[in-house]
Amino acid sequence: MKILLRKSQILKTQLLWHDPTLLLKGTLRSFRTMVLLAILLTFGCLVYLWQWMNFLEKSYEVQRLEKDHQQMIVRLEMLRVEADYLSRPQRLETVAINQMQMRLPNPAQLYQSETLFSNEVSHP
């Protein structure tokens, strides 16, 4: 049985060579198949390339945002240190006395202000 099938396949290929239309149909069919496979392969490669480029773009954006975040953290820490330095009581007292010509309050003024505040709280 196998020998008969093999002989029939050999005869078919021999007939293709004798009939050019059958040979052309077979080659066109295989050509179309190859073109279709090439188009599908090209499309798949383009989709993969698009995904890879999109991934690279997003990873660069994430790296940039992480770098900006780190810079902002450093800047925030510097601002906190500066705010702590500028709000030190000794520095504020020196600025008030030297630049604003303010004086330290005398004890009588402190007593009056405490009395005023206590009266305001007791009388709404």
C-alpha positions in Angstrom: 0.0 0.0 0.0 2.8 2.4 0.9 4.5 1.6 -2.4 1.4 2.5 -4.3 1.0 5.8 -2.5 4.6 6.7 -3.1 4.3 5.8 -6.8 1.1 7.9 -7.1 2.9 10.9 -5.5 5.8 10.5 -7.9 3.4 10.3 -10.8 1.7 13.5 -9.6 4.9 15.4 -9.5 5.8 14.1 -12.9 2.5 15.2 -14.3 3.1 18.7 -12.9 6.2 19.0 -15.0 4.3 17.9 -18.1 1.3 20.3 -17.5 2.6 23.9 -16.9 -0.8 25.1 -15.7 -0.8 22.7 -12.8 2.8 23.6 -12.0 2.0 27.3 -12.1 -1.0 26.8 -9.8 1.1 24.9 -7.2 3.9 27.5 -7.3 1.4 30.3 -7.0 -0.3 28.7 -4.1 3.0 28.2 -2.3 4.1 31.7 -3.3 0.9 33.1 -1.8 1.4 31.1 1.3 5.0 32.3 1.6 3.9 35.9 1.1 1.2 35.6 3.7 3.7 34.1 6.1 6.2 36.9 5.4 3.5 39.5 6.0 2.4 37.9 9.2 6.0 37.6 10.4 6.7 41.2 9.5 3.5 42.3 11.3 4.5 40.3 14.4 8.0 41.8 14.4 6.6 45.3 14.1 4.2 44.7 17.0 7.1 43.3 19.1 9.3 46.3 18.2 6.5 48.7 19.1 6.1 47.1 22.4 9.8 47.1 23.1 10.1 50.8 22.2 7.1 51.7 24.3 8.7 49.8 27.2 12.0 51.6 26.8 10.2 55.0 26.7 8.3 54.2 29.9 11.4 52.9 31.6 13.3 56.2 30.7 10.4 58.2 32.0 10.3 56.2 35.3 14.1 56.8 35.7 13.6 60.5 35.1 10.8 60.7 37.6 12.7 58.8 40.2 15.7 61.2 39.7 13.4 64.2 40.1 11.9 62.6 43.2 15.3 62.2 44.8 16.2 65.7 43.9 13.0 67.0 45.5 13.6 65.0 48.7 17.1 66.5 49.0 15.7 70.0 48.3 13.0 69.5 50.9 15.6 68.4 53.5 17.7 71.5 52.7 14.6 73.7 53.2 13.8 72.1 56.5 17.3 72.6 57.7 17.2 76.3 56.5 13.8 76.8 58.2 15.1 75.4 61.5 18.2 77.6 61.3 16.2 80.7 60.5 13.6 80.1 63.3 16.1 79.6 66.1 15.2 81.8 69.1 18.7 83.2 69.5 18.8 84.3 65.8 15.3 85.8 66.0 16.2 87.8 69.1 19.4 89.1 67.4 17.5 90.1 64.3 14.8 91.8 66.3 17.3 93.8 68.4 19.9 94.7 65.7 17.8 95.1 62.5 14.4 96.1 63.8 15.6 98.1 66.8 13.3 96.3 69.2 13.9 95.9 72.9 13.3 93.2 75.3 10.0 93.8 77.3 10.4 94.8 80.9 8.6 92.8 83.6 5.8 95.3 84.0 4.8 94.9 80.4 4.8 91.2 80.7 2.5 91.4 83.7 0.0 93.7 81.9 -0.1 91.5 78.8 -0.8 88.4 81.0 -3.5 90.3 82.7 -5.1 91.4 79.4 -5.0 87.9 78.0 -6.5 86.4 81.1 -9.3 89.0 81.0 -10.1 88.4 77.4 -10.3 84.6 78.0 -12.6 85.0 81.0 -14.9 87.5 79.2 -16.0 86.2 75.9 
